[in-house]
Amino acid sequence: MKDRLIFGSGKVPGIINNEQTTILSKSQCDVTSVDIVRKAIHAHRPKVVINCAAKTNLENCEENKYASYNVNTQGPINILKICAEMKVKFIHISSGCLFDGNHFVSTEETPPDPKVWYTWTKTWADQFITNYGYENFLILRPRQLISAKSHPSNMLTKFASMDVISAIKEQNSITCIEDFSNMITHLIDKDARGIYNCCNDETLSPYDIASKIKKTINPNLVIKETDYESLLKMIPNKRVNTILSNEKLKSTGYEARTASDALDWCLKNYR
Ligand SMILES: NC(=O)c1ccc[n+]([C@@H]2O[C@H](COP(=O)([O-])OP(=O)(O)OC[C@H]3O[C@@H](n4cnc5c(N)ncnc54)[C@H](OP(=O)(O)O)[C@@H]3O)[C@@H](O)[C@H]2O)c1
């Protein structure tokens, strides 16, 4: 038996897994069915369950509200219920984009301010888990995931594949997924519970990221500086700017590297 069981087989599980991890894809375990989730957790008997199953595309969530609610809200509710029955630690991957605005720093106590259906579904899951009455849970909130491993939804892969990008200079928190993996292991080792923002120190703007991509992996990228209001007119659903506090994470002894150092590392090791 392996210690960790992960639901969902997307970008994050591909990096946060180790030799003690079993990953179940949607075809192996559909989290919208509590019976299937129960069978999976009973079969694997893990010490920790990590939920990475989600509908993450904003436009898809907007167009398929019921289906995305079922995965993003009902899914974690199902997993929580079985983890509580079996007294297994439950880690749910939430999101830093529950907050809207980079003129303030969002802590774990800041009330969510969802702006699109995706963030509503994530907010409801967080609220349910927090109020259910089972204490052995972690809700982790990363923000703007980057990684050295290419993936269609890795921000670096997206930017690197473009010819022209309209980039804003608004500052945002960043989470390097390889660092997120260390954060998860650290919090498990500390038997931490509750909500934790999980991001690197300091901030970066999409313009900063695009500029470094141009210098390293895509010299032909044309970067057009755009202001936030103009960007919002170009896209169907609102993208928020968010700065997260990671002080609670660091108060447990975790040492975070800066977003800039993490970005340099990802680009140097990009594959
Ligand atoms: N992506 C980001 O930048 C970001 C930022 C902050 C937080 N997060 C959160 O981090 C977590 C992991 O994100 P990610 O980037 O790894 O997402 P991802 O690459 O989009 O992967 C999501 C996975 O969930 C699976 N899935 C969908 N419906 C399912 C179901 N009913 N049962 C089981 N699995 C199902 C998907 O399978 P199919 O592909 O077959 O549908 C896919 O393998 C998510 O909770 C996300 O909300 C992501």
The ligand as an SDF file (V2000), in Angstrom:
LIG
                    3D

 48 52  0  0  0  0  0  0  0  0999 V2000
   -4.0050   25.3100  -13.2620 N   0  0  0  0  0  0  0  0  0  0  0  0
   -3.7230   26.3050  -12.4490 C   0  0  0  0  0  0  0  0  0  0  0  0
   -3.0230   27.2530  -12.7910 O   0  0  0  0  0  0  0  0  0  0  0  0
   -4.2550   26.2610  -11.0320 C   0  0  0  0  0  0  0  0  0  0  0  0
   -4.0660   27.3530  -10.2090 C   0  0  0  0  0  0  0  0  0  0  0  0
   -4.5100   27.2860   -8.9060 C   0  0  0  0  0  0  0  0  0  0  0  0
   -5.1430   26.1410   -8.4700 C   0  0  0  0  0  0  0  0  0  0  0  0
   -5.3490   25.0920   -9.2920 N   0  0  0  0  0  0  0  0  0  0  0  0
   -6.0280   23.8960   -8.7930 C   0  0  0  0  0  0  0  0  0  0  0  0
   -5.0680   22.8590   -8.6950 O   0  0  0  0  0  0  0  0  0  0  0  0
   -5.7200   21.5890   -8.8780 C   0  0  0  0  0  0  0  0  0  0  0  0
   -4.9710   20.7910   -9.8980 C   0  0  0  0  0  0  0  0  0  0  0  0
   -4.8710   21.5610  -11.0830 O   0  0  0  0  0  0  0  0  0  0  0  0
   -4.2210   21.0040  -12.4260 P   0  0  0  0  0  0  0  0  0  0  0  0
   -3.5170   22.1390  -13.0510 O   0  0  0  0  0  0  0  0  0  0  0  0
   -3.5150   19.7220  -12.1820 O   0  0  0  0  0  0  0  0  0  0  0  0
   -5.5610   20.7090  -13.2660 O   0  0  0  0  0  0  0  0  0  0  0  0
   -5.6820   19.9880  -14.6730 P   0  0  0  0  0  0  0  0  0  0  0  0
   -4.3710   19.8070  -15.3240 O   0  0  0  0  0  0  0  0  0  0  0  0
   -6.7920   20.6980  -15.3870 O   0  0  0  0  0  0  0  0  0  0  0  0
   -6.1830   18.5190  -14.2500 O   0  0  0  0  0  0  0  0  0  0  0  0
   -7.4300   18.2750  -13.6950 C   0  0  0  0  0  0  0  0  0  0  0  0
   -7.6300   16.7830  -13.7310 C   0  0  0  0  0  0  0  0  0  0  0  0
   -8.9030   16.4750  -13.1420 O   0  0  0  0  0  0  0  0  0  0  0  0
   -9.4750   15.4460  -13.9350 C   0  0  0  0  0  0  0  0  0  0  0  0
  -10.9250   15.3470  -13.7730 N   0  0  0  0  0  0  0  0  0  0  0  0
  -11.8990   16.0880  -14.3450 C   0  0  0  0  0  0  0  0  0  0  0  0
  -13.1080   15.6250  -13.9660 N   0  0  0  0  0  0  0  0  0  0  0  0
  -12.8650   14.5820  -13.1290 C   0  0  0  0  0  0  0  0  0  0  0  0
  -13.7150   13.6780  -12.4180 C   0  0  0  0  0  0  0  0  0  0  0  0
  -15.0400   13.7520  -12.5070 N   0  0  0  0  0  0  0  0  0  0  0  0
  -13.1380   12.7310  -11.6460 N   0  0  0  0  0  0  0  0  0  0  0  0
  -11.7850   12.6250  -11.5740 C   0  0  0  0  0  0  0  0  0  0  0  0
  -10.9450   13.4330  -12.2270 N   0  0  0  0  0  0  0  0  0  0  0  0
  -11.4980   14.4030  -13.0030 C   0  0  0  0  0  0  0  0  0  0  0  0
   -9.1140   15.8370  -15.3520 C   0  0  0  0  0  0  0  0  0  0  0  0
   -9.3230   14.7730  -16.2260 O   0  0  0  0  0  0  0  0  0  0  0  0
   -9.7390   15.0690  -17.7550 P   0  0  0  0  0  0  0  0  0  0  0  0
   -8.6190   15.9100  -18.3230 O   0  0  0  0  0  0  0  0  0  0  0  0
   -9.8460   13.7100  -18.3340 O   0  0  0  0  0  0  0  0  0  0  0  0
  -11.0450   15.8300  -17.6920 O   0  0  0  0  0  0  0  0  0  0  0  0
   -7.6380   16.1870  -15.1420 C   0  0  0  0  0  0  0  0  0  0  0  0
   -6.8330   15.0290  -15.1380 O   0  0  0  0  0  0  0  0  0  0  0  0
   -7.1600   21.9180   -9.2890 C   0  0  0  0  0  0  0  0  0  0  0  0
   -7.9890   21.7790   -8.1670 O   0  0  0  0  0  0  0  0  0  0  0  0
   -7.1070   23.3690   -9.6980 C   0  0  0  0  0  0  0  0  0  0  0  0
   -8.3510   24.0040   -9.4700 O   0  0  0  0  0  0  0  0  0  0  0  0
   -4.8910   25.1080  -10.5640 C   0  0  0  0  0  0  0  0  0  0  0  0
  1  2  1  0
  2  3  2  0
  2  4  1  0
  4  5  1  0
  4 48  2  0
  5  6  2  0
  6  7  1  0
  7  8  2  0
  8  9  1  0
  8 48  1  0
  9 10  1  0
  9 46  1  0
 10 11  1  0
 11 12  1  0
 11 44  1  0
 12 13  1  0
 13 14  1  0
 14 15  2  0
 14 16  1  0
 14 17  1  0
 17 18  1  0
 18 19  2  0
 18 20  1  0
 18 21  1  0
 21 22  1  0
 22 23  1  0
 23 24  1  0
 23 42  1  0
 24 25  1  0
 25 26  1  0
 25 36  1  0
 26 27  1  0
 26 35  1  0
 27 28  2  0
 28 29  1  0
 29 30  1  0
 29 35  2  0
 30 31  1  0
 30 32  2  0
 32 33  1  0
 33 34  2  0
 34 35  1  0
 36 37  1  0
 36 42  1  0
 37 38  1  0
 38 39  2  0
 38 40  1  0
 38 41  1  0
 42 43  1  0
 44 45  1  0
 44 46  1  0
 46 47  1  0
M  CHG  2   8   1  16  -1
M  END
$$$$
